[in-house]
């Protein structure tokens, strides 16, 4: 723990007896919540209806951003106070009650207090997002806040909230916002046919979006990311838990349990979640699913392992400057970082991190807080886990605690959307992501990318089509194909297609690609992990078959983890159908003495030889194992024999 983090939030001393990994206890969580709320409330309007935090506004405007500050901090306060049985030592409930009164008196009016109206998502949709946090905060604190409001304030609040039921959400997790509003209204005796339909519609869509393995797509496409944990699982299961609905809890809880089988592995040994997907400024909200699993009992993790993951994530960000000297969460990852953001991000957006405090619904005597911390899944033996539904391959190494996600299935492209290179999103388009690296900026060389250059234009990866995945003891694979699209000239080349396979074992990544239909004069390029020079994290990329011209290229705009980065790159002239193979590696293991072990920290000795015949590549590993990748028509076969 850094002295600044402890002082900033008034954290108590570490407890290394009960929490040998993080030192954090329930008291640390309470102190962090109190500190974050205290800092935010210093920016409240006189009536308390809006928290106008400093910083550049989102595309929704300052008034919506102020509502966001009220709503998202209310969520943290709700978990904090409900988990303490109504104790409110800082007088937060009185402030939120006054703010609710002021904000709903004349909604839509352009003044210092009035909340914006909830309209359709494409007109004025952001207030719909915040309505769910308001409703959930009111539900969590009902005996101490809602039940003590004057009847006319309750009526005005209901009228404002019903805007979420009467307008069109975005076609993704947004349907869970009116679902949550309706759940609150029903819980206080204000349900009707309108609330019932909002809940029914959301559950219908949730079934449509469920893909298996505990994973939901965030909408009708193939977007799989942190929204699974902090939205698609959280809202329906928490609703059922608060309602005491055992049947619904069992249904949604079984899916969360399966989700956590793979998702719990996606936190590094240092506590960092994977840097992947949108809304990463929400930071430790990534642990919300872990905390909810512990609170409801729907988790494969032991209580001590759940606390280790959740506390590790909270501590990771508090120690790395997520909050500035003023105690406010910044727009970024460690500190401010513009490339982490989307246009909907405003000064209060990071306070969706409040969802992590769902863990506080477990009272002080709950095993989540009383059981000794246990190792996180990434701190156990090296693991490789495939997630076929999402097209993921998750790879973790015990020696350095690094977790890598090989992405062969999540693209954030809507089914009705064309594939434009101009819309390539570095947070989804790359072949791999990790807990210690971030993607390079869109205007720098792309990391972890197979591109084809035609006529001077370099291709982008947009829609990703899975070709299968699987895993065995200590190894796994995933494959996909994509249509290269170009930012200049014709957007596509007839017949051009790229097929990609990743085979992971230990810290090594065998990357095999087949380029089909390459025109004469085309050039393929493969990049590896982007890392800061001279740091503890090191990246290697070595050609095994077909590649030439190894070099390191610069990414001056850096990543969320490094102010300035370099990216290893291989290249090859291609024409027609070409199969290419390379070995990548990302490691944070301490470098050994090169004189004692010349191959320590290097991938140079990992592969003994490579055999390539037609569309088949066989890799013989130095330890005696053998991996064979064979491309067929719209199919990939991967066979692996472990060392004897």
C-alpha positions in Angstrom: 0.0 0.0 0.0 1.4 3.4 -0.9 1.3 6.0 1.8 -0.6 8.4 -0.5 -3.4 5.9 -1.0 -3.7 5.1 2.7 -3.8 8.8 3.5 -6.1 9.8 0.7 -8.9 7.4 1.8 -8.1 7.0 5.4 -7.4 3.3 5.1 -6.8 1.3 8.2 -3.6 -0.6 8.7 -3.1 -3.8 6.7 -4.1 -7.1 8.1 -1.7 -9.6 6.8 -3.0 -12.4 9.0 -6.5 -12.6 7.5 -5.5 -11.1 4.2 -2.0 -12.4 3.4 -2.2 -11.4 -0.3 -3.7 -7.9 -0.2 -3.8 -6.8 3.5 -7.4 -5.5 2.8 -10.4 -6.3 5.0 -14.0 -5.2 5.0 -12.9 -2.0 6.9 -10.7 -1.1 3.9 -13.6 -1.4 1.5 -15.8 0.8 3.8 -13.0 3.4 4.0 -12.5 3.4 0.3 -16.3 3.9 -0.3 -16.4 6.7 2.3 -13.4 8.4 0.8 -14.7 8.3 -2.8 -18.1 9.5 -1.8 -16.7 12.4 0.4 -14.6 13.6 -2.5 -17.4 13.5 -5.0 -20.0 15.3 -2.7 -17.7 18.3 -2.5 -18.9 19.1 -6.1 -22.6 18.9 -5.4 -25.1 21.6 -6.4 -26.7 23.6 -3.5 -29.7 21.3 -3.6 -27.7 18.1 -3.9 -29.5 17.0 -7.1 -26.3 17.0 -9.2 -22.6 16.3 -8.6 -20.9 18.4 -11.2 -17.4 16.9 -11.1 -14.6 18.8 -12.8 -13.5 17.8 -16.2 -14.4 17.7 -19.9 -18.1 16.9 -20.5 -19.4 13.9 -22.2 -21.4 14.1 -25.4 -24.6 14.1 -23.3 -23.7 17.5 -21.8 -23.1 18.9 -18.3 -26.6 18.5 -16.9 -26.7 14.8 -17.7 -23.1 14.4 -16.4 -24.3 16.0 -13.1 -27.1 13.5 -12.8 -24.6 10.8 -13.5 -22.5 12.0 -10.5 -25.6 11.8 -8.2 -26.8 8.4 -9.5 -23.5 6.5 -9.6 -22.4 7.6 -6.1 -25.8 6.8 -4.8 -25.1 3.2 -5.9 -21.9 3.1 -3.8 -23.7 4.7 -0.9 -26.5 2.1 -1.2 -24.2 -0.9 -1.0 -22.2 0.8 1.8 -25.3 1.6 4.0 -27.3 -1.5 3.2 -24.3 -3.7 4.1 -24.1 -1.9 7.4 -27.7 -2.4 8.3 -28.6 1.2 7.7 -25.8 2.8 9.6 -25.0 6.1 7.9 -22.2 7.8 9.9 -21.6 10.5 7.2 -25.2 11.6 6.8 -25.3 10.6 3.1 -29.0 9.6 3.1 -30.2 13.0 4.1 -28.2 14.5 1.2 -29.5 12.0 -1.4 -33.1 12.6 -0.2 -32.7 16.3 -0.7 -31.1 15.8 -4.1 -34.0 13.5 -5.2 -36.5 16.2 -4.1 -34.7 19.0 -5.9 -33.9 17.0 -9.1 -37.5 15.8 -9.7 -39.4 19.1 -9.0 -39.1 20.4 -12.6 -37.3 17.7 -14.6 -36.2 18.9 -18.0 -35.8 22.5 -16.9 -32.5 24.1 -17.6 -31.5 25.2 -14.1 -28.9 24.2 -11.5 -30.8 21.3 -10.0 -33.4 19.8 -12.4 -32.7 16.4 -13.8 -32.9 15.9 -17.6 -35.8 13.9 -18.9 -35.4 10.3 -19.9 -35.9 10.0 -23.6 -35.0 7.5 -26.4 -31.4 6.4 -26.4 -30.7 8.2 -29.7 -32.3 11.4 -28.5 -31.4 11.9 -24.8 -30.6 8.4 -23.5 -27.9 8.8 -20.9 -30.5 9.6 -18.1 -31.9 6.1 -18.7 -28.6 4.6 -17.7 -28.6 6.7 -14.6 -32.2 5.8 -13.7 -31.1 2.2 -13.0 -28.5 3.4 -10.4 -31.1 5.7 -8.8 -33.6 2.9 -8.6 -31.1 0.4 -7.3 -29.8 2.9 -4.7 -33.3 3.6 -3.5 -34.1 -0.1 -3.3 -31.0 -0.9 -1.3 -31.7 1.9 1.2 -35.5 1.7 1.2 -36.1 1.6 5.0 -33.9 4.5 5.6 -34.5 6.7 2.6 -37.5 5.9 0.3 -39.9 5.0 3.2 -39.1 8.4 4.9 -39.7 10.6 1.8 -42.8 12.7 1.6 -45.5 11.2 -0.6 -45.3 13.9 -3.2 -41.5 13.3 -3.5 -42.1 9.6 -4.0 -44.7 10.4 -6.7 -42.4 12.7 -8.5 -39.5 10.2 -8.4 -41.8 7.5 -9.8 -42.9 9.8 -12.6 -39.3 10.6 -13.6 -38.2 6.9 -13.3 -41.1 5.8 -15.5 -39.5 7.6 -18.4 -37.1 4.6 -18.6 -40.1 2.3 -19.2 -41.6 4.5 -21.9 -38.6 5.2 -24.1 -36.4 3.0 -26.3 -33.1 1.7 -24.9 -30.0 1.0 -26.9 -30.0 -2.5 -28.3 -27.8 -4.0 -25.7 -27.5 -4.2 -21.9 -29.5 -0.9 -21.7 -32.7 -3.0 -21.6 -31.7 -4.0 -18.1 -32.0 -0.3 -17.0 -35.8 -0.2 -17.3 -35.8 -3.8 -15.9 -34.1 -2.5 -12.8 -36.4 0.5 -12.5 -39.4 -1.7 -12.8 -38.0 -4.0 -10.2 -37.7 -1.2 -7.7 -41.2 0.2 -8.5 -42.7 -3.3 -7.9 -40.8 -3.7 -4.7 -42.4 -0.5 -3.3 -45.9 -1.5 -4.4 -46.0 0.6 -7.5 -45.9 -2.1 -10.1 -48.4 -2.5 -13.0 -48.6 -3.8 -16.5 -46.0 -1.3 -17.7 -43.4 -2.5 -15.2 -44.2 -6.1 -15.9 -43.7 -5.7 -19.6 -40.4 -3.9 -19.1 -39.1 -6.8 -17.1 -40.5 -9.4 -19.4 -38.9 -7.8 -22.5 -35.5 -7.6 -20.8 -35.6 -11.2 -19.9 -36.6 -12.2 -23.4 -33.6 -10.4 -24.8 -31.3 -11.8 -22.2 -32.2 -15.3 -23.3 -31.6 -14.3 -26.9 -28.2 -13.0 -26.0 -27.0 -15.9 -23.9 -24.4 -17.8 -25.8 -23.4 -20.5 -23.2 -20.3 -21.0 -21.0 -21.8 -18.4 -18.7 -21.3 -15.6 -21.3 -23.8 -13.2 -22.8 -23.3 -11.1 -26.0 -24.0 -7.5 -25.3 -26.7 -7.2 -27.9 -27.4 -9.1 -31.1 -23.8 -9.2 -32.3 -20.6 -10.7 -30.9 -19.6 -8.3 -28.2 -18.2 -10.1 -25.2 -16.4 -8.0 -22.5 -16.6 -6.7 -18.9 -20.3 -5.8 -19.4 -21.0 -9.4 -18.7 -20.0 -9.0 -15.1 -21.0 -5.5 -14.2 -24.3 -5.5 -16.1 -25.7 -8.6 -17.8 -25.1 -10.8 -14.8 -25.3 -8.2 -12.1 -28.7 -6.7 -12.7 -30.9 -9.8 -13.0 -29.2 -11.8 -10.2 -29.1 -8.8 -7.7 -32.7 -8.1 -8.5 -33.7 -11.7 -7.7 -31.5 -11.7 -4.5 -33.1 -8.5 -3.2 -36.6 -9.8 -4.0 -35.9 -13.2 -2.3 -36.9 -14.9 -5.6 -35.2 -18.3 -5.2 -36.3 -19.6 -8.6 -34.9 -16.6 -10.5 -31.8 -16.6 -8.3 -31.1 -20.2 -9.1 -31.5 -19.6 -12.8 -29.3 -16.5 -13.0 -27.0 -17.8 -10.3 -26.2 -20.9 -12.2 -25.1 -18.8 -15.2 -23.0 -16.5 -13.0 -21.3 -19.6 -11.5 -20.4 -20.9 -14.9 -19.3 -17.4 -16.0 -16.9 -17.1 -13.1 -15.3 -20.4 -14.0 -13.5 -18.6 -16.8 -13.9 -14.9 -15.8 -12.3 -15.3 -12.4 -9.1 -16.3 -14.2 -9.0 -12.9 -16.0 -7.4 -11.0 -13.1 -3.6 -10.9 -12.9 -1.6 -11.7 -9.9 -1.2 -8.0 -9.3 -5.0 -7.6 -9.1 -5.4 -6.0 -12.6 -8.4 -7.0 -14.7 -7.9 -7.6 -18.4 -7.5 -4.4 -20.3 -10.0 -5.3 -23.0 -13.3 -3.9 -24.2 -15.0 -0.5 -23.7 -15.8 1.5 -20.5 -12.5 0.6 -18.9 -12.6 3.8 -16.9 -15.0 1.8 -14.6 -11.9 0.0 -13.4 -12.6 -2.1 -10.3 -16.2 -2.5 -11.3 -14.7 -5.5 -13.1 -14.8 -7.4 -9.7 -18.6 -6.9 -9.3 -19.4 -10.3 -10.6 -16.9 -11.9 -8.2 -18.4 -10.0 -5.2 -22.0 -10.8 -6.3 -21.1 -14.5 -6.6 -19.8 -14.5 -3.0 -22.8 -12.5 -1.7 -25.4 -14.8 -3.3 -23.4 -18.1 -3.0 -23.4 -18.6 -6.7 -19.7 -18.9 -7.3 -17.1 -21.7 -7.9 -14.6 -19.7 -5.8 -13.9 -20.2 -2.1 -14.7 -17.1 0.0 -11.0 -16.4 0.5 -10.3 -16.6 -3.2 -13.2 -14.2 -4.0 -11.9 -11.7 -1.5 -8.4 -12.0 -2.9 -9.6 -11.2 -6.4 -11.9 -8.4 -5.5 -9.6 -6.8 -2.9 -6.7 -7.2 -5.3 -8.5 -5.3 -8.0 -9.5 -2.5 -5.6 -6.0 -2.2 -4.2 -4.5 -2.3 -7.7 -6.2 0.8 -8.8 -6.0 2.8 -5.5 -2.3 2.2 -5.5 -1.8 3.3 -9.1 -3.3 6.7 -9.1 -6.9 5.9 -10.3 -7.9 8.7 -7.9 -6.2 12.0 -8.0 -5.0 14.1 -5.1 -8.6 15.4 -4.8 -9.8 11.8 -4.2 -11.8 11.8 -7.5 -11.7 8.9 -9.9 -10.1 10.1 -13.1 -11.1 9.4 -16.7 -8.6 6.7 -17.5 -7.0 3.5 -16.2 -4.2 4.1 -13.7 -4.4 7.9 -14.0 -6.0 10.0 -16.7 -5.7 8.3 -20.1 -7.7 9.7 -23.1 -7.4 6.5 -25.2 -9.2 4.5 -22.6 -12.4 6.6 -23.1 -15.4 6.6 -25.2 -17.4 9.7 -26.2 -20.1 8.9 -23.6 -17.5 9.2 -20.8 -17.9 12.2 -18.6 -16.3 13.3 -15.3 -18.6 11.1 -13.2 -18.6 8.1 -15.5 -15.8 6.3 -13.6 -18.2 6.0 -10.7 -19.7 2.9 -12.2 -16.8 1.5 -10.3 -19.3 1.7 -7.4 -20.6 -1.7 -8.5 -17.6 -3.4 -7.0 -19.0 -2.4 -3.6 -21.8 -5.0 -4.0 -19.3 -7.0 -2.0 -20.3 -4.9 1.1 -23.8 -6.6 1.0 -22.0 -9.5 2.7 -22.1 -8.5 6.4 -19.0 -8.4 8.6 -19.5 -12.0 9.7 -19.9 -13.4 6.2 -17.2 -15.9 5.1 -16.2 -13.4 2.3 -14.7 -11.3 5.1 -13.8 -13.9 7.8 -12.2 -16.7 5.7 -8.4 -16.2 5.2 -7.5 -15.0 1.7 -6.5 -17.7 -0.7 -4.6 -17.5 -4.0 -6.4 -16.1 -7.0 -6.9 -18.5 -9.9 -4.1 -16.8 -11.9 -1.7 -17.5 -9.0 -2.1 -21.2 -9.2 -0.4 -23.5 -11.8 -0.1 -22.3 -15.4 -3.5 -22.6 -17.0 -5.0 -22.3 -20.5 -8.8 -22.2 -20.7 -10.9 -22.0 -23.8 -14.3 -20.3 -23.8 -16.0 -21.5 -27.0 -19.1 -19.3 -26.7 -17.1 -16.1 -26.7 -14.2 -17.4 -28.9 -11.7 -16.7 -26.1 -8.5 -18.4 -25.0 -7.3 -17.4 -21.6 -3.7 -18.1 -20.6 -2.1 -17.4 -17.2 1.4 -18.0 -15.9 2.1 -18.4 -12.2 5.7 -17.2 -12.3 4.7 -13.6 -13.2 0.9 -13.6 -12.6 0.3 -12.3 -16.1 -3.0 -13.2 -17.8 -3.5 -13.0 -21.5 -6.7 -13.2 -23.5 -6.5 -14.3 -27.1 -9.5 -12.9 -28.9 -11.1 -15.0 -31.6 -14.7 -14.1 -31.1 -15.5 -10.6 -29.7 -15.7 -7.7 -32.2 -18.2 -5.1 -31.1 -19.7 -4.9 -34.6 -23.5 -4.8 -34.9 -25.1 -7.4 -37.2 -26.5 -4.5 -39.3 -23.2 -2.6 -39.5 -20.8 -2.7 -42.4 -17.1 -3.4 -41.9 -15.3 -0.1 -42.2 -11.6 0.2 -41.5 -12.3 3.7 -40.2 -14.3 2.3 -37.3 -11.7 -0.3 -36.2 -11.6 -0.3 -32.4 -8.3 -1.1 -30.7 -10.2 -2.4 -27.7 -11.7 -5.3 -29.6 -9.9 -5.7 -32.9 -6.5 -7.1 -31.7 -5.6 -10.7 -31.5 -4.6 -10.6 -27.8 -5.0 -8.5 -24.6 -3.4 -8.9 -21.2 -3.4 -7.6 -17.6 0.0 -5.9 -18.0 -0.3 -4.3 -21.5 -2.8 -2.2 -23.4 -3.4 -1.8 -27.1 -1.5 0.9 -29.0 -3.3 4.0 -30.1 -5.3 3.9 -33.4 -2.8 6.3 -35.0 0.3 4.2 -34.0 1.3 0.7 -35.3 -1.3 -1.8 -34.1 0.0 -4.4 -31.6 -1.1 -8.1 -31.8 -2.4 -7.7 -35.4 -2.1 -9.6 -38.7 -2.5 -7.1 -41.5 -2.3 -7.3 -45.2 -1.0 -4.3 -47.2 -2.3 -3.8 -50.7 -1.5 -0.7 -52.8 0.1 1.0 -49.8 -3.1 0.5 -47.6 -2.8 -1.6 -44.5 -5.9 -3.7 -43.5 -7.9 -3.7 -40.4 -9.7 -6.5 -38.5 -13.4 -5.8 -37.8 -15.9 -8.6 -37.8 -14.5 -11.8 -36.2 -15.8 -15.2 -37.2 -14.8 -18.0 -34.7 -13.5 -21.3 -36.2 -13.4 -23.3 -32.9 -11.4 -23.6 -29.7 -10.5 -26.2 -27.1 -8.0 -26.9 -24.4 -6.3 -29.8 -22.7 -3.9 -30.3 -19.8 -1.6 -27.2 -19.9 -2.5 -26.1 -23.4 -5.3 -24.7 -25.5 -6.2 -23.2 -28.9 -8.6 -20.8 -30.5 -9.1 -19.9 -34.2 -11.1 -17.4 -36.3 -11.2 -15.7 -39.7 -11.7 -12.2 -40.8 -12.2 -10.2 -43.9 -9.4 -7.6 -44.2 -10.8 -4.2 -44.8 -8.9 -1.1 -46.0 -9.0 2.6 -45.2 -8.1 3.7 -48.7 -9.1 2.6 -52.2 -11.5 -0.3 -52.4 -12.5 -1.4 -48.9 -12.0 -5.1 -49.7 -10.0 -7.2 -52.1 -12.0 -10.0 -53.9 -11.2 -13.4 -52.3 -8.8 -12.0 -49.7 -9.3 -13.6 -46.3 -7.2 -14.2 -43.2 -7.5 -17.2 -40.9 -5.8 -17.1 -37.5 -4.9 -19.7 -34.9 -3.4 -19.3 -31.5 -2.0 -22.2 -29.5 -1.0 -21.4 -26.0 1.2 -23.4 -23.6 3.2 -22.0 -20.7 4.0 -18.4 -21.6 4.3 -19.2 -25.3 1.9 -18.4 -28.0 2.1 -20.2 -31.3 0.5 -18.0 -33.9 -0.4 -19.6 -37.2 -2.1 -17.7 -40.0 -3.3 -18.6 -43.5 -3.7 -15.7 -45.9 -5.9 -16.6 -48.8 -6.4 -14.7 -52.1 -3.6 -12.3 -51.6 -3.0 -10.2 -54.8 0.5 -9.9 -56.3 2.6 -7.4 -54.5 0.7 -7.8 -51.2 2.6 -7.8 -47.9 1.6 -9.4 -44.6 2.7 -8.1 -41.3 2.4 -9.6 -37.8 2.9 -7.6 -34.6 3.4 -8.8 -31.0 2.8 -7.2 -27.6 3.4 -3.5 -27.0 5.6 -2.8 -24.0 7.5 0.0 -22.6 11.3 -0.2 -23.2 13.4 -1.1 -20.2 10.4 -2.2 -18.0 9.8 -5.5 -16.2 7.3 -6.6 -18.9 9.0 -8.0 -22.1 7.7 -9.0 -25.4 9.1 -11.3 -28.1 8.0 -12.3 -31.6 10.0 -14.8 -33.6 9.3 -16.1 -37.1 9.0 -19.9 -37.4 7.8 -20.3 -41.0 7.4 -17.8 -43.9 8.2 -14.7 -42.0 11.1 -12.3 -42.6 12.3 -8.8 -41.7 12.0 -8.9 -37.9 12.1 -5.4 -36.4 10.9 -3.3 -33.5 8.6 -0.4 -34.3 7.7 2.5 -32.1 4.4 3.6 -30.7 5.1 7.1 -29.3 1.6 7.5 -27.9 2.1 4.5 -25.8 -0.6 2.5 -24.0 -2.5 2.6 -20.7 0.5 0.9 -19.1 3.4 2.7 -20.8 3.9 6.3 -21.8 5.9 5.2 -24.9 6.1 1.7 -26.3 7.7 -0.6 -28.9 6.1 -3.4 -30.8 7.9 -6.3 -32.4 6.9 -6.9 -36.1 7.5 -9.5 -38.7 6.8 -9.2 -42.5 6.5 -11.3 -45.6 5.6 -10.8 -49.2 2.5 -12.8 -50.0 0.6 -13.9 -53.1 -2.2 -16.3 -53.4 -2.5 -18.7 -50.4 0.3 -18.6 -47.8 0.7 -20.2 -44.4 2.8 -18.3 -41.8 3.9 -19.3 -38.3 5.4 -17.3 -35.5 6.1 -17.7 -31.7 5.1 -14.8 -29.4 5.8 -14.4 -25.8 4.8 -11.9 -23.1 6.5 -12.2 -19.7 7.1 -10.3 -16.5 9.4 -12.9 -15.0 12.6 -11.5 -13.5 15.4 -11.9 -16.0 17.9 -14.6 -15.2 21.7 -14.3 -15.5 22.2 -14.7 -19.3 25.6 -16.3 -18.7 24.1 -19.0 -16.5 21.1 -19.6 -18.8 21.4 -18.0 -22.2 17.8 -18.9 -23.1 16.2 -17.7 -19.8 13.5 -15.1 -20.6 13.7 -15.9 -24.3 11.6 -17.9 -26.6 14.6 -18.9 -28.7 14.9 -22.4 -27.4 11.2 -23.2 -27.0 10.8 -24.8 -30.5 13.1 -27.5 -31.9 11.9 -27.6 -35.5 8.9 -26.7 -37.7 7.5 -28.8 -40.6 5.2 -27.1 -43.1 3.5 -28.9 -45.9 0.7 -27.2 -47.9 -1.9 -26.0 -45.4 -0.5 -27.9 -42.4 2.2 -26.7 -39.9 3.7 -29.1 -37.3 5.7 -27.6 -34.5 8.0 -29.8 -32.5 8.7 -28.2 -29.1 12.0 -28.5 -27.4 10.5 -30.4 -24.5 9.2 -33.1 -26.9 5.6 -32.0 -27.4 4.2 -31.6 -30.9 1.5 -29.3 -32.2 -0.1 -29.7 -35.6 -2.3 -27.0 -37.1 -4.2 -28.0 -40.3 -6.4 -25.6 -42.3 -9.3 -27.0 -44.3 -12.3 -25.4 -46.0 -13.8 -23.1 -43.5 -12.3 -25.2 -40.7 -9.2 -25.6 -38.6 -7.9 -28.8 -36.9 -5.5 -28.5 -34.0 -3.8 -31.6 -32.5 -1.3 -31.5 -29.6 0.7 -34.3 -28.1 2.3 -33.5 -24.8 5.9 -34.3 -24.1 6.6 -37.9 -23.0 
